[in-house]
């Protein structure tokens, strides 16, 4: 029986790569993004929804069939030094990264059956980086949340993990809003491909990863060394 994955942020970057990779591996994919995504593959369905609008997001989730994997890949980069933080941006990025993850996990906690997967895209910078405290704080919070969910869901055979990439070659990487904290090339001499991240996700949602849960799984090209 075909498995169904819900993926946020499928219109570009890591979310798009995850959707394409799962589709090639016999998954059905339901994509959520602000922009409607056109895809001729029969196993892909796109919903245009503003993830920041909680009620509209919940209304959308209520229309969906039974889901086997929930993957929250939508994200935003905010970079500014202390003393120049935009508090509205802090609230927005917190809601997008942490709030939406919480909504998704809370909604599907009792709807996922044994073998279900929750995967959140985090960041290898979750331990702290100068000039990115707003972004980093959300990724740090996700670690505690996901470990807590993993402990609760393990007896049900459901896993919850974070995939934490380093500098990944996506439109967000060159966001002009991060001029105060530009990306650094990893020691491997290139940025990470979003499809490398997607393949990691593909493994974590597979039956072979059933014993991996509550982890922050870093893929950083040596940047953490």
C-alpha positions in Angstrom: 0.0 0.0 0.0 1.4 3.4 -0.9 2.4 5.7 1.9 1.4 9.4 2.1 3.7 12.1 3.2 2.7 15.7 4.1 5.5 18.1 3.3 5.4 21.9 4.0 7.4 24.4 1.9 7.3 22.4 -1.3 7.4 25.4 -3.6 11.2 25.7 -3.4 14.4 24.7 -1.7 14.6 21.7 0.7 10.9 21.2 0.8 10.7 20.9 -3.0 13.7 18.5 -3.0 12.0 16.3 -0.3 8.8 16.1 -2.3 10.6 15.2 -5.5 12.7 12.6 -3.8 9.8 10.9 -2.0 7.8 10.8 -5.2 10.6 8.9 -6.9 10.6 6.5 -4.0 6.9 5.5 -4.4 5.4 7.9 -1.9 2.3 9.9 -2.4 3.0 13.5 -1.4 0.7 16.3 -0.2 2.4 19.6 -0.4 1.6 22.7 1.6 2.9 26.1 0.5 1.7 29.6 -0.1 2.3 29.2 -3.8 0.3 26.5 -5.6 2.8 24.0 -7.1 2.2 22.5 -10.6 3.4 19.0 -10.9 2.3 16.5 -13.6 3.0 13.4 -11.4 -0.2 11.7 -10.4 0.9 11.0 -6.8 1.4 14.7 -5.9 -1.3 17.1 -4.6 -0.6 20.7 -3.9 -2.5 22.9 -1.4 -2.1 26.6 -1.3 -2.3 27.6 2.4 -0.7 30.3 4.5 1.0 28.3 7.3 0.9 31.4 9.5 -2.9 31.4 9.6 -3.6 28.7 12.2 -7.3 28.3 11.5 -6.8 28.0 7.7 -4.0 25.5 8.3 -6.2 23.4 10.5 -9.1 23.6 8.0 -6.7 22.3 5.4 -5.5 19.5 7.5 -9.0 18.3 8.2 -9.5 17.7 4.4 -6.5 15.3 4.2 -6.5 11.5 4.0 -4.6 9.4 6.4 -1.0 10.5 6.6 2.1 8.3 7.3 4.8 11.0 7.5 4.7 14.6 8.5 7.6 16.7 7.3 7.9 20.3 8.2 10.4 21.9 5.8 9.1 25.4 5.4 11.5 28.0 6.8 12.7 31.6 6.8 16.1 33.1 7.5 16.4 36.2 9.7 19.8 37.6 10.5 20.6 40.6 12.6 23.1 41.5 15.4 21.9 42.1 19.0 20.7 45.7 19.3 19.2 45.6 15.8 16.6 42.8 16.2 13.2 43.3 14.6 10.7 41.9 17.2 8.0 41.4 14.6 10.3 39.2 12.6 11.1 37.3 15.7 7.5 36.5 16.3 7.0 35.5 12.6 9.9 33.2 12.4 9.0 31.6 15.8 5.5 30.9 14.5 6.7 29.5 11.2 9.4 27.2 12.6 8.1 26.3 16.1 4.4 27.1 16.1 3.6 25.4 12.8 5.7 22.3 13.9 3.7 22.2 17.1 0.3 22.5 15.2 1.2 19.7 12.8 2.5 17.3 15.5 -0.4 18.0 17.8 -2.9 17.4 15.1 -1.4 14.2 13.8 -0.2 12.7 17.1 -3.3 10.6 17.4 -3.8 10.0 13.7 -0.4 8.4 12.8 -0.4 4.7 13.1 2.6 2.5 14.0 5.5 3.2 11.7 4.5 6.9 11.4 7.1 9.6 11.1 7.5 13.2 12.2 10.5 15.0 10.6 11.3 18.6 11.2 14.0 20.5 9.2 16.2 22.2 11.8 19.7 23.7 11.4 23.2 22.7 12.4 23.4 26.3 13.9 21.0 25.4 16.7 23.8 25.6 19.2 24.4 29.3 18.5 25.8 31.5 15.8 26.7 35.2 16.1 24.2 37.5 14.2 21.5 34.9 13.9 20.0 34.7 17.4 16.4 34.9 16.1 16.8 32.1 13.7 18.9 30.0 16.0 16.5 30.3 18.9 13.7 28.7 16.9 15.9 25.8 15.8 17.1 25.3 19.4 13.6 25.2 20.7 12.7 22.5 18.1 15.3 20.2 19.6 13.6 20.1 23.0 10.1 19.8 21.5 11.0 17.0 19.2 12.8 15.0 21.9 9.7 15.4 24.1 7.4 14.2 21.3 9.8 11.3 20.6 9.6 10.1 24.2 5.8 10.3 24.1 5.4 8.6 20.7 8.0 5.8 21.0 5.6 3.4 22.7 3.3 3.8 19.7 6.0 2.9 17.2 6.1 6.5 15.9 9.4 8.4 15.5 10.2 12.1 15.7 13.5 13.5 14.5 15.2 16.7 13.3 17.3 16.8 10.2 19.7 19.7 10.7 21.5 20.9 7.6 24.4 23.3 7.4 24.6 25.8 4.5 22.4 24.4 1.8 22.2 25.7 -1.7 18.7 27.1 -1.7 17.1 30.5 -2.4 17.1 31.2 1.4 20.9 30.8 1.5 21.5 34.1 -0.4 18.6 36.0 1.3 19.7 39.6 1.4 18.3 39.9 4.9 21.2 37.9 6.2 24.0 40.3 5.1 25.1 40.7 8.7 25.7 37.0 8.9 26.5 35.6 5.4 26.8 31.9 4.8 30.2 30.2 5.1 31.4 27.5 2.7 31.8 24.2 4.5 35.1 22.4 4.7 34.0 20.0 1.8 34.4 23.1 -0.5 30.8 23.4 -1.6 27.4 24.0 -0.2 25.1 21.1 0.6 22.7 20.1 -2.0 19.0 20.1 -1.0 18.7 16.7 -2.5 21.3 15.4 -0.1 19.1 16.6 2.7 16.1 15.0 1.0 17.8 11.6 0.8 18.5 11.8 4.5 14.8 12.5 5.0 13.9 9.6 2.7 15.9 7.2 4.9 14.5 8.5 8.2 10.9 8.0 6.9 11.7 4.5 5.7 11.1 1.3 7.7 14.9 1.0 8.1 15.0 4.0 10.5 12.4 2.7 13.0 14.9 2.7 15.8 16.0 6.3 15.3 14.0 8.8 17.3 14.5 12.0 19.3 17.6 12.9 17.4 19.1 16.0 15.8 20.7 14.5 12.7 23.3 16.9 11.3 24.4 17.1 7.7 26.9 20.0 7.5 29.8 19.2 5.1 32.2 19.3 8.0 31.2 22.7 9.3 30.6 21.4 12.8 34.1 20.0 13.1 
